[in-house]
Amino acid sequence: MAPTIAPVTTSTVFPPAASVVIIGGGIIGLTAALTLAERNISVVVLEKGRIAAEQSSRNLGWVRKTSRHAADIPLALAADRLWAQMPERVGADVGYRQEGIMFVGRTSAQMAMHESWLKSVEHLSLDSRLLSKREIDARVPGGVGDWAGGIFTPSDARAEPTLASSAIAKAAMAMGVVIIEQCAVRTLQMSAGAVSGVVTEKGEIRCDHVLLAGGMWSRRFLGNLGVSLPTLPLTCSVLRTHPMDGPTEIAVGAPDFSFRKHKDGGFIITQRGKLDAFLTLDHLLLAKQYMPQFRAQRSVLNVSLGKPFINDLALARRWRADSVSPFERVRVQDPEANPRLNNDAMNNLIAAWPVFQQARIAHAWAGTIDVTPDSNPVIGPVAQIPGLTVATGFSGHGFGTSPAAGHLAADLVSGHTPIIDPSPYRFDRF
């Protein structure tokens, strides 16, 4: 069952026109909408289900630079600054706490990976540093793990997925953004070879520009327009404990578990060493592009063929503007948590920090991540469709970078100077 987000009352008024229509009411679309509204640009956000009901509320809430690709660090640094400003910007607590993130390793090979990453970003002057086992024990006491070492970035942080999107949505609406839930966009309207509006299940909206921030659904939406976006779904299972005494405010990632403090005093925990890869037709269609990633990450993928394959086949890949779209058939992607992976996570965590023996599970859920071949998002215009910009494929990093990613998307839509160099995220790199 999905986490419960802070409630938001959205609009029931269907506007005939706006300057920008944003497809997708997740945290990327919402931060882009807020940024555009701050520039006095009229915006309508259309969400097929409920705002932030998919991965935007189901993620771990980590805001990190550690272990990101060097080309992705500028976006993460910009996000740090914008997250720190977010409570004042939206007039609400979003759970942002800059307590640091630590990754620990058991083997010399795992530590070599941390050392290699640290060397790859040394020109960026981050505050990341390697730790000895003694330093790990000092920062996260009570552990009995036989760690070879770790890496720690004090400026990394966390925020609360169940608070952030709602607060951003409310702030955007206060500035004039219209957010409409239960309203799927079926396709685009085109005039003179460029976007001139959207066709929704409730009618048409004229606009000058469309931003597609549809998460895992973006590939299917673009496919209906004859544009191929290479993304594949992976499913992460998560659990939350009841409030308990824990070892640290630092978020900790180990090879086979992770944990971080939750706003209510419990902990968010996952099996960091395993993700469910439920095969779909897209896995076959995109196999060649993903083969290098599959070979490198095969050990962390729990590959299976079953009901998700059938469910995916049942959804149309081509449809007309006057027919029911896949987005109306599946309002919210709500995968079941994998109890085996969650149990593994708890057992592995207890073996390393025995204090978690006292943990009582309050809630478990799963979320679907849209992953690109290079694990970096796509943020940029679609050359084949003038007037369409995409912000999707965040590969599990979307929440952490969302303030800057939404800002960058808004910059590209509105013609402002980009907050960071957008070239690492260009659509045509695939």
LOBANU-633103 format. One record per residue: residue in one letter; y, z, x of N, C-alpha, C, O in turn. Coordinates in steps of 0.001 Angstrom, whole numbers, plus 500000, padded with zeros to 6 digits. Example, Ala and Ser with C-alpha at 12.3 -4.5 7.8 and 13.67 -1.06 7.14 Angstrom:
BEGIN
A494310507800513190495500507800512300496700507800513200496681508465514236S497750507080512850498940507140513670500030507870512900501138508039513409
END
This chain:
BEGIN
M498804500000500842500000500000500000501238500000500871501309500739501853A502204499185500525503403499010501346504260500264501356504222501035500398P505036500489502419506004501580502424507047501379501326507334500250500928T507602502474500847508628502420499811510000502407500462510355503332501192I510771501358500197512096501270500793513127501952499902512903502149498707A514271502312500507515376502869499729515772501868498656515962500692498966P515903502298497394516134501343496301517482500642496386518482501224496808V517484499380495975518694498567495939518716497813494605517723497197494216T519838497867493923519994497101492691520689495791493025521858495777493410T519967494699492875520510493387493235521079492694492000521055493241490897S521592491480492204522338490788491154521412490144490125520304489712490445T521887490089488896521211489328487842522003488076487474521606487327486582V523115487852488158523981486691487913523554485557488842523420485755490050F523346484389488286522921483227489062524135482329489308524588481651488386P524673482309490536525906481551490799525641480051490921524558479655491350P526593479226490560526394477774490662526557477242492080526032476178492408A527288477982492934527594477449494266527910478575495233528272479678494824A527769478286496520528166479186497600528341478351498850527868477216498914S529007478894499828529130478174501088527789478120501817527399477082502350V527080479276501830525796479370502527524770479988501584525049480993500930V523594479392501516522447479999500840521440480418501910521079479631502785I520998481665501823519988482178502751518684482334501986518631482996500949I517641481718502509516311481802501910515553482918502612515176482784503776G515330484018501904514594485140502471515446486385502555516477486405503228G515003487433501860515740488693501845515137489742502747515130490926502410G514625489318503900514207490268504926515392490666505789516524490266505519I515133491455506827516239492022507594517010490956508375518203491138508618I516380489861508772517108488796509470518091488124508521519266487965508849G517609487728507338518496487109506360519623488032505939520750487583505730L519328489324505812520349490282505372521406490520506442522591490613506120T521005490621507710522012490814508765522869489562508932524064489659509211A522260488386508762523047487152508799524040487125507647525193486735507830A523600487541506450524482487557505286525658488496505496526794488159505162L525388489680506052526464490643506303527470490082507305528679490220507118T526973489453508361527865488877509371528733487782508777529932487720509052L528144486922507970528918485854507329529949486430506358531079485947506298A529572487443505609530504488051504658531690488680505366532811488657504858E531438489244506541532529489836507322533515488769507791534634489080508200R533094487524507727533963486396508080534526485706506833535086484613506910N534364486367505690534882485841504406534241484524504007534887483667503404I532969484366504345532196483194503949531309483589502774530611484600502837S531332482802501711530547483144500521529061482878500771528684481836501307V528233483835500374526807483800500683525996484210499458526354485141498737V524894483491499242523880483903498276522559484051499034522146483144499755V521901485201498865520577485437499442519555485352498319519672486051497312L518553484497498491517516484308497479516178484802498026515701484328499057E515589485751497326514334486366497748513263486135496678513469486465495510K512123485570497077511071485229496124510446486457495476509956486385494349G510463487594496187509898488828495658510939489926495625511875489884494827R510771490923496506511733492015496637512270492031498057511552491677498992I513510492433498232514084492446499577513250493359500485512822494444500091A513043492885501690512368493648502757510972494112502377510473495077502957A510321493446501409509021493923500934507875493522501850506777494070501746E508120492570502745507048492164503645507278492803505018507447494020505093Q507289492028506102507257492642507423508506493459507753508456494326508625S509608493202507082510844493937507388510735495427507098511459496221507697S509837495829506184509642497252505909508312497770506442508042498967506350R507477496897506996506120497278507396505957497410508905504891497810509375N506985497085509667506870497106511126506973498531511658507134499479510890L506879498672512970506841499996513596508217500605513808508328501800514080G509271499800513688510622500327513858511084500448515300512100501088515569W510348499839516240510734499930517649511894498977517940511933497852517442V512830499447518751513970498638519199513899498623520721514412499523521386R513260497598521261512932497658522685513332496412523461513434495305522934K513549496664524740513698495593525722512458495498526601512132494423527105T511774496610526784510620496680527658509571495637527293509183495502526133S509127494913528294508054493913528200508449492651527435507582491834527126R509710492473527128510136491206526534510281490153527636510495490478528804H510159488878527232510432487792528164511873487928528676512764488338527931A512091487587529931513434487699530514514457486911529703515590487361529535A514068485734529197515010484917528422515362485548527088516362485184526470D514535486504526636514747487169525351515561488459525493515994489031524492I515769488913526721516466490188526947517923490157526469518363491139525873P518693489090526694520075489104526193520178489370524692521096490059524247L519243488828523910519243489099522471518958490575522210519585491183521342A518019491153522952517691492561522784518857493455523203519109494475522562L519571493091524266520729493873524699521843493829523661522487494842523387A522065492654523089523069492542522028522653493366520816523494493977520156A521345493381520523520854494171519404521066495657519642521400496386518708D520879496124520882521147497536521202522554497928520777522760498941520109R523508497113521173524913497405520864525157497404519358525856498274518837L524583496432518664524815496312517229524071497382516441524568497837515411W522894497794516899522191498899516244523010500181516342523115500933515373A523590500428517516524385501643517687525589501664516752526033502730516325Q526110500492516439527268500387515546526877500351514062527733500485513189M525589500169513786525164499899512416525485501017511422525945500712510322P525267502293511749525578503333510756527034503288510288527307503438509097E527966503084511219529376502987510832529641501679510083530426501642509136R528990500633510510529211499319509906528779499281508441529461498685507607V527641499919508123527124499867506753527374501156505981527080501234504788G527912502162506651528225503413505970527002504192505539527023504855504502A525920504121506333524692504823505967523822505025507203523941504298508190D522948506024507130521993506272508202520871505241508125520252505070507075V520609504557509229519500503598509283518370504129510157517438503395510489G518455505409510528517412506019511330517456505658512796516481505885513513Y518563505102513263518641504659514660518727505870515592519617506710515458R517788505944516534517761507020517518517410506405518873516377505748519008Q518254506612519862518022506041521194517340507102522058517986507794522845E516024507214521893515237508240522581514348507660523683513698508412524410G514315506330523814513528505709524872512137505304524413511597505847523450I511573504340525123510200503880524893509465503870526226509993503412527240M508236504384526208507393504479527397506076503757527140505452503934526093F505660502943528102504334502351528078503527502965529214504022503104530332V502286503331528924501425503942529936500219503050530176499776502332529280G499689503100531401498553502274531769497457503099532415497730504086533098R496209502687532194495067503412532754494585502829534078493957503525534877T494878501557534307494303500873535463495395500288536345496547500146535933S495008499957537553495954499326538473496351497947537958497476497504538190A495446497264537262495770495950536718496839496068535631497746495239535558Q496734497088534793497752497299533763499096497661534397500140497195533939M499080498466535421500323498818536106500916497604536827502135497478536938A500059496725537309500556495514537974501329494646536989502307493998537363M500896494631535739501621493874534715503007494470534485503984493732534354H503100495802534434504406496443534275505303496172535483506498495913535336E504716496234536672505488495971537881505988494537537913507123494274538309S505131493613537493505518492200537474506658491974536490507613491258536790W506553492593535302507644492450534332508945493025534879510001492407534744L508875494197535493510084494828536010510745493940537063511972493855537124K509952493294537875510509492394538886511143491176538226512157490670538707S510548490694537117511059489487536456512417489712535794513130488750535507V512781490974535547514051491261534864515006492046535761515995492591535271E514727492115537066515564492940537928517008492431537997517921493204538287H517218491152537737518575490595537756519391491006536541520598490765536495L518744491627535550519433492006534311519919493451534321520555493896533365S519625494189535392520127495560535583519785496479534408520639497221533923L518528496423533955518074497334532912517847498728533500517790498900534718D517719499713532617517458501079533079515964501396533095515593502568533172S515109500398533026513659500591533059513232501048534450513793500619535458R512224501929534488511688502377535777510230502740535634509780503153534565L509487502581536731508080502969536755507953504485536843508809505160537414L506869505012536267506624506455536261505269506767536882504330505976536788S505183507909537507503905508434537971503244509227536849503876509499535829K501992509596537026501313510413536021502046511732535819502159512207534689R502539512323536882503260513591536765504530513422535937504875514294535140E505221512307536124506440512064535347506120511807533868506888512196532988I504991511155533602504558510972532208504309512324531564504761512567530445D503597513207532254503283514529531721504546515347531479504596516142530539A505559515164532311506803515924532136507561515451530895508164516261530190R507533514172530631508280513630529488507505513751528170508098513918527104V506188513667528257505358513768527050504274514812527334503147514451527674P504599516090527199503682517166527607502457517272526705502433516765525583G501453517942527230500243518207526463499205517118526540498187517193525851G499428516106527358498488515005527453497347515299528415497501516073529359V496199514671528165495044514812529049494554513434529511493478513321530097G495337512400529249494956511048529645495017510869531150495882511432531821D494098510086531669494057509820533106494859508550533384494293507480533614W496174508685533359497043507522533481497244507126534936497417507977535808A497217505831535182497564505330536515499072505344536719499552505356537853G499815505342535623501279505347535684501835504805534389501118504635533403G503129504535534409503769504027533210505089503367533526505485503272534688I505765502916532500507106502355532624507935502894531466507453502982530336F509183503254531749510022503933530769511405503301530762512005503071531812T511903503023529555513257502503529381514027503471528478513861503428527259P514862504341529048515562505346528251516455504771527161516652505416526131S517003503570527362517925502996526376517217502294525224517872501861524277D515894502174525286515161501668524125515238502686522994515565503850523223A514939502251521781515246503098520634514275502836519495513275502135519649R514596503416518352513863503187517117514836503241515948515919503817516053A514444502644514848515185502752513592514161502741512473512980502493512714E514603503007511250513664503148510138513662501902509256514655501611508589P512549501166509251512463499957508429512677500202506935513164499314506235T512325501385506435512487501645505003513925501984504631514257502046503447L514783502204505626516201502488505370517109501324505722518069501043505004A516810500643506827517772499713507425518103498531506527519277498254506284S517088497830506030517360496638505221518137496981503962519038496244503561S517789498099503338518487498502502116519956498788502396520832498374501637A520223499499503491521609499825503832522406498565504143523564498445503745I521787497627504853522462496374505187522717495560503919523788494975503757A521730495526503021521890494786501764523038495356500938523853494602500404K523106496665500831524178497289500039525549496991500644526508496713499924A525632497051501974526909496764502633527305495308502422528476495007502190A526334494409502504526624492987502293527095492734500862528047491985500643M526435493353499898526846493170498504528240493731498260529003493170497474A528579494825498920529916495400498772530988494448499286532151494552498899M530596493512500165531534492543500701531451491199499980532053490217500413G530705491164498881530685489959498057529435489119498115529336488128497392V528466489478498954527216488715499012526443488898497706526328490013497199V525924487818497176525074487868495984523621487803496443523211486839497089I522839488839496105521412488880496443520624488815495141520832489628494240I519721487850495048518920487669493842517441487776494224516936486990495025E516770488749493646515338488916493856514555488130492802515120487662491813Q513234487992493034512352487276492107512883485869491818512840485385490687C513385485232492880513945483885492731513539483045493941514198483066494981A512445482308493782511939481487494881512713480182494986513031479548493980V513010479794496220513583478464496480512425477491496637511540477690497469R512441476432495825511362475452495872511586474379496922510657473975497621T512831473919497028513126472869498001514636472750498174515405473499497572L515044471803499001516455471555499269516949470375498459516183469474498118Q518239470390498155518925469209497638519600468507498811520163469156499693M519541467190498814520158466404499877521141465411499280520896464838498218S522267465212499979523251464204499600523774463557500868524173464255501800A523778462235500916524245461486502085523555461952503362524175462006504424G522263462290503255521473462643504424521637464059504918521140464385505997A522321464925504167522535466304504594522287467252503424522302466846502262V522062468507503753521831469525502728523066469668501843524193469752502330S522829469692500532523937469914499603523627471008498591524449471306497724G522438471610498699522107472683497781520640473033497857519899472491498677V520223473949496990518821474349496896518389474262495442519190474427494522V517090473994495258516480474015493935515597475249493864514658475387494649T515887476142492935515113477363492776514353477326491459514536476420490645E513513478307491263512787478399490001513718478695488831513332478519487676K514947479145489118515901479486488064517016478458487916517866478593487036G517023477446488754518063476441488684518543476044490056517940476408491065E519637475291490094520162474769491352521425475513491772522208475966490938I521603475626493090522825476197493660523357475215494694522646474851495632R524589474790494529525220473913495516525656474744496726526053475901496581C525579474156497901526031474857499099526288473853500214525911472684500123D526934474332501260527211473495502427526156473650503509525946472753504326H525494474806503502524540475090504570523453476012504034523704476856503174V522235475836504560521104476699504212520559477334505485520366476662506498L520313478641505416519635479354506494518261479771505975518153480530505011L517219479267506625515854479613506264515400480793507115515192480659508321A515248481957506469514782483169507149513597483714506362513597484860505914G512592482866506205511477483167505317510265483771505964509206483844505340G510389484220507235509248484843507882508039483936507880508150482742508156M506872484503507565505620483754507631505579482581506647504746481688506797W506468482566505639506498481493504654507325480287505114507302479241504465S508043480422506209508917479338506655508136478075507003508595476966506730R506960478238507604506166477060507975505794476255506734505879475027506751R505387476920505663504973476200504465506168475524503804506055474399503318F507328476215503785508529475625503185508924474359503936509206473335503314L508947474415505259509329473256506055508286472146505967508632470965505974G507016472522505885505966471522505780506139470646504554505841469452504601N506615471218503459506855470444502251507992469446502440508110468480501687L508826469686503450509934468781503768509560467791504876510387466990505310G508301467859505325507853466952506373508198467398507774508185466592508704V508509468690507942508878469239509248507820470252509670507473471143508894S507308470126510882506261471026511360506860472164512189507519471932513202L506621473375511746506998474580512493505708475276512901504959475720512030P505421475389514205504157476005514617504230477534514621504669478138515600T503804478141513539503641479595513489502289479913512876501787479172512031L501704481023513311500430481490512783500550482960512384501339483699512974P499765483393511379499834484789510940498874485706511696497738485331511985L499344486905512008498498487990512505498805489229511668499929489394511195T497822490091511485497991491257510627497844492535511439496860492726512154C498834493400511316498847494678512030498669495813511025499364495851510009S497748496733511294497529497904510445498232499116511041498252499307512257V498806499928510164499683501035510576499366502254509728498921502125508587L499596503438510282499500504656509489500665505577509825501275505483510890R500954506467508887501998507487509064501399508849508749500674509009507767T501706509824509588501206511175509357502217511992508556503393511640508462H501732513080507987502638514074507433503429514717508576503030514592509733P504541515403508282505294516086509340504403517016510155503546517709509608M504614517025511461503810517839512365504573518069513659505515517343513978D504154519090514400504708519303515733504108518260516657502887518146516761G504961517498517330504491516447518212504992516644519628505805517532519884P504516515828520541504819516061521948506172515547522422506647515970523476T506814514634521664508003513993522218508765513215521150508221512868520102E510033512951521439510841512020520643510740510600521202511176509643520562I510164510468522396509987509155523017508879508401522290507850508989521956A509074507110522041507997506267521519507075505906522677507537505571523767V505767505979522432504780505787523500503799504688523103503258504688521997G503581503758524022502596502707523822501545502765524909501870502693526094A500301502892524524499164502856525445498370501579525172498660500878524203P497383501261525996496630500031525753495946499978524394495763498889523852D495557501132523820494799501117522569495365502048521498494639502444520586F496618502396521590497315503113520526498802503130520839499216502873521970S499598503437519821501013503736520045501440504746519001500819504860517944F502509505483519302503059506416518321504551506569518541505055506418519654R505247506873517451506659507201517542507021508133516393506389508106515337K508031508947516603508452509930515603509050509226514394509818508275514540H508698509695513200509258509189511953510376510105511498510434511264511910K511263509605510659512439510370510235512081511662509516512869512607509525D510892511721508884510527512929508139509789513950508991509388514999508486G509601513658510288508916514593511173507469514237511447506821514873512278G506946513215510752505608512729511066505649511696512175506648511581512885F504568510944512325504495509920513365503945508620512782503065508632511922I504485507493513271503983506158512965503019505762514081503390505776515254I501782505408513720500713505188514696500028503854514409499849503474513251T499649503155515463498886501908515289497916501717516445498069502324517505Q496912500865516230495969500482517286496601499327518037496467498169517641R497288499645519119498060498634519824497179497587520494497661496520520874G495892497885520640495002496963521335494288495982520442493488495183520930K494557496015519106493861495098518208494753494668517054495460495480516458L494706493367516751495343492799515574494300491974514831493445491342515451D494371491981513509493476491133512727494009489704512706495168489470512363A493163488763513071493496487336512995492591486718511945491492486254512247F493075486717510695492312486124509602492541484617509628493664484152509431L491493483866509868491633482426510061492113481740508783491703482090507676T492984480760508966493463479898507892493370478449508370493021478184509520L493682477537507489493699476128507879494668475886509031494404475048509893D495781476605509056496761476412510120496187476726511500496603476125512491H495237477662511577494623477956512874493893476733513421493843476523514633L493333475935512531492670474708512952493688473623513284493529472898514267L494722473512512474495726472471512682496519472691513964496941471729514606L496724473946514339497573474276515494496782474770516701497360475299517651A495477474600516668494617475176517704495046474773519113495070475610520015K495382473504519309495722473035520653496968473730521189497009474111522359Q497991473900520338499234474527520793499040476002521146499739476539522004Y498098476640520487497908478081520679496795478433521662496570479612521932M496100477447522196494959477749523045495328478610524263494593479549524568P496441478331524978496782479213526105497020480661525669496594481592526352Q497695480851524539497945482202524049496637482870523625496436484058523875F495753482112522986494477482658522557493651483119523755493058484197523733R493619482302524787492832482673525969493382483930526632492618484765527116A494707484066526654495329485223527300495178486500526477495147487597527034Q495082486360525138495103487541524273493830487690523443493812488449522474R492782486986523805491553487030523016491060488453522814490531488764521747S491212489317523791490660490674523695491348491524522643490774492513522187V492562491166522244493276491977521257493211491378519856493796491926518922L492505490256519699492440489591518402491093489847517732490036489560518295N491153490386516533489970490626515723489812489432514774490270489478513632V489164488368515250489103487095514530488023487152513452486901487594513700S488387486691512233487405486674511160487719485544510184488859485093510070L486678485101509486486804484058508472486338484636507147485216485131507039G487205484573506132486832485177504862487795484843503757488276483714503658K488082485833502914488892485636501730490287485076502032490762484221501284P490967485529503111492292484956503407492262483444503583493227482763503236F491158482906504123491047481456504285491039480766502920491707479750502726I490289481319501988490212480746500638491552480887499925492017479948499279N492171482056500042493468482278499393494517481304499913495327480780499148D494492481067501218495456480144501811495213478717501326496162477991501030L493953478315501245493638476965500772494085476748499329494397475627498926A494111477833498559494486477715497151495977477472496948496400477067495865L496776477719497986498225477520497885498595476098498296498120475593499314A499433475468497507499816474079497768500573473942499084501302474841499501R500381472803499718501168472453500906502191471377500591503072471100501405R502085470779499436503074469815498960503307470088497473502362470308496716W504565470069497072504898470274495664506252469636495379507039469378496290R506505469390494107507766468790493684508766469888493319508410471054493149A510014469476493205511075470427492859510900470992491459511394472079491162D510202470263490597510037470730489219508676471379488981508292471608487834S507947471677490052506640472328489902506666473723490529507517474028491365V505735474547490116505660475918490635505283475880492115504323475214492503S506041476594492928505827476602494378504868477720494779504611478623493983P504333477674496009503482478768496496504204480115496505503573481166496390F505531480075496644506309481304496757506432482036495423506759483222495377E506165481313494349506111481945493031504720482485492739504564483404491935R503726481927493378502346482381493174502056483644493985501257484480493564V502698483786495139502535484997495956503929485558496231504601485141497174R504346486486495417505696487053495565505805487920496811506812487882497518V504765488700497073504764489603498230503402489526498911502373489757498275Q503393489207500183502161489228500970501836490686501284502582491356501999D500715491174500743500411492602500836498976492806501326498100493160500537P498730492587502616497367492752503133496943494219503129497774495124503195E495640494426503049495108495782503098495040496260504543494756495485505457A495306497547504731495157498131506067493688498125506469492803498290505630N493441497936507751492084497959508294491765499396508716492265499851509744P490943500124507944490698501535508270490016501720509616490222502734510282R489206500750510021488535500884511317489542500877512464489435501672513398L490521499974512388491529499932513442492397501180513421492744501710514477N492755501659512227493561502879512144492787504100512649493353504970513309N491484504157512333490675505260512851490566505196514368490628506221515045D490402503986514897490372503821516361491661504341516980491636505059517980A492779503977516382494071504409516911494170505929516953494594506504517956M493776506575515858493851508040515819492923508672516844493324509599517548N491699508190516941490748508765517897491220508569519333491110509484520150N491735507405519645492229507145520993493437508013521315493582508497522437L494307508209520318495487509043520517495097510511520718495628511182521603I494178510997519904493739512393520031493107512641521397493284513707521986A492365511648521899491737511800523216492771511906524326492504512494525374A493950511338524099495002511373525125495968512536524919496398513166525885W496311512822523662497194513951523329496519514755522216496692514438521039P495758515783522569494964516531521584495766517165520460495190517513519429V497070517329520620497883517908519554497741517108518253497949517648517167F497389515831518363497273515009517170495993515295516370495761514673515333Q495168516228516844494037516677516021494515517297514714493806517265513708Q495725517863514734496258518503513533496864517498512550497256517881511448A496945516233512927497609515232512086496861515032510769495631514978510736R497631514924509684497095514579508369497724513258507936498947513116507964I496916512311507544497407510971507226498110510988505870497536511423504871A499344510516505843500124510457504612500064509079503965500133508960502742H499936508041504782500096506689504246499529505694505252499622505913506460A498949504614504770498484503524505631498840502198504972498820502078503747W499161501214505787499520499893505261499277498844506334498906499163507464A499490497595505966499392496489506914500517495507506649501077495470505553G500843494721507648501877493707507525501487492459508278500753492521509264T501980491324507813501659490042508430502812489566509301503952489469508848I502498489274510553503467488848511558503350487335511744502245486799511828D504485486654511806504461485210512084504730485003513574505787485373514085V503763484410514255503770484299515717503948482844516134503323481946515570T504807482621517126504996481282517691504147481126518954503649482122519479P503970479892519455503143479684520652503649480409521891502853480763522761D504967480639521991505491481352523167505978482757522830506590483416523671S505715483221521616506072484572521148507572484821521077507997485968520943N508369483786521164509805483892520941510149483257519591509467482329519156P511187483741518935511535483189517625512170481815517706512488481313518784V512345481224516540513100479986516392514400480348515682514387480817514544I515520480127516362516834480373515778517700479164516131518180479039517257G517889478288515165518679477110515472518582476059514392517803476202513449P519368475001514520519379473925513522518118473087513586517460473000514623V517790472469512454516680471525512365517285470124512389517933469707511430A517074469411513472517753468127513670517443467126512564518301466325512194Q516208467167512030515817466192511006516532466433509683516585465537508841I517088467638509487517703467995508207519082468599508473519197469822508542P520120467796508622521455468326508861521871469311507768521710469049506576G522403470437508201522806471473507260521776472571507090522013473532506359L520622472442507763519573473466507695519421474145509049519235473488510074T519503475473509035519274476294510221518099477215509927517916477661508794V517305477496510953516117478329510804516257479579511666516754479510512790A515819480722511139515707481962511913514389482610511507514320483328510510T513351482351512285512013482771511876511104482826513099511546482562514217G509827483169512887508854483185513984509095484293514982508969484072516187F509439485485514515509870486547515437508726487252516145508975488093517009S507501486944515814506332487363516595506243488877516777505818489354517829G506640489626515760506571491078515819507778491747516415507804492972516532H508800490970516805509996491523517437511224491466516534512319491845516951G511050490998515307512211490708514474513046491911514107514275491843514153F512414493008513745513184494174513344514058494672514485515245494935514291G513481494803515670514231495341516803515437494516517173516480495067517526T515316493202517100516433492333517488517262491870516293518197491087516461S516934492340515092517521491769513877519045491755513827519609490751513393P519749492813514247521209492714514160521772491551514970522693490867514523A521214491327516167521695490231517006521135488887516555521828487872516621A519887488874516098519286487615515631520007487103514394520295485911514288G520301488008513449521054487609512265522460487173512617522992486231512031H523060487858513574524407487505514049524399486116514669525282485303514397L523390485844515512523288484530516152523103483434515107523736482381515186A522231483685514127522031482695513069523328482434512315523651481291511994A524070483507512036525358483357511347526348482569512195527111481758511670D526338482808513506527220482051514411526916480550514328527824479725514237L525632480218514361525243478812514355525556478153513013525945476986512968V525388478889511935525688478365510605527183478127510432527593477120509856S528001479061510935529444479031510675530254478349511765531465478185511619G529608477949512860530324477265513937531070478188514870531929477734515626H530759479499514837531380480441515762530695480391517136529570479909517262T531382480887518142530778480981519466529560481886519399529684483022518942P528387481437519832527174482246519709527272483553520488527842483597521579I526719484599519923526747485923520532525995485938521854526341486701522756I524971485101521978524250484902523249523857483423523310523986482697522323D523388482995524450522938481605524619521750481351523695520713482000523838P521880480418522750520781480191521802519674479281522313518670479091521626S519836478716523505518896477678523940517437478144524037516546477330523797P517140479416524376515721479800524412515041479728523048513813479743522967Y515830479652521979515277479734520630515358478405519866515087478363518665R515727477334520554515946476064519865514645475584519201513550475793519722F514795474948518059513656474497517252512830473448517995511602473443517909D513504472565518722512804471415519305512042471742520573511494470831521193R511981473003520988511280473310522235509768473125522094509058473022523095F509282473084520866507849472887520660507465471414520602506290471088520432
END
